[in-house]
Amino acid sequence: MLAQVKQLATQFGTTILMVTHHPEDAVAIADQVLLIDEGKVKYHLNIDQLSANNESLKDYIS
């Protein structure tokens, strides 16, 4: 289903806001990731930046 959501967003050129507690779902369809912790934005990254050497973010995603 996530692949279909990504395909529709690309096909129609629209933005989709997805809220999830499952980082693997976000990574599957996102081109940007916003991580909110205790009501504050902790990270706002392009999907390509997720592989950067940020240990806190790596712990969250894995």
Order of alpha helices (4+ residues) and beta strands (2+ residues): alpha-alpha-beta-beta-alpha
